[in-house]
Amino acid sequence: MRVLACTILTIGMMLVAAPARAQTYDPNFPVCLQTYAIGGGYIDCSFTSLAQCAASASGRAAQCLNNPYFTQGGDRKPSRQRGVY
């Protein structure tokens, strides 16, 4: 009887679990637009400047923000500096 109850509880918990969301920040663009809505907002990182994002956010419940995952210029290795002896 306990096994049946534990099995039902486990299946119920798996069905109730919400799906995980993927990364919303695109590292190729420096500016993101975050919108707000009653049912939930979204983040759109497809803007190249704050002015472009502000034009899109105008008149909406939204704000522009800097993309924290923006990679400028791709993968560059840091240059080695030689010490002075």
Secondary structure, 3 states (H helix, E strand, C coil): CHHHHHHHHHHHHHHHCCCCCCCCCCCCCCEEEEECCCCCCCEEEEECCHHHHHHHHCCCCEEEEECCCCCCCCCCCCCCCCCCC
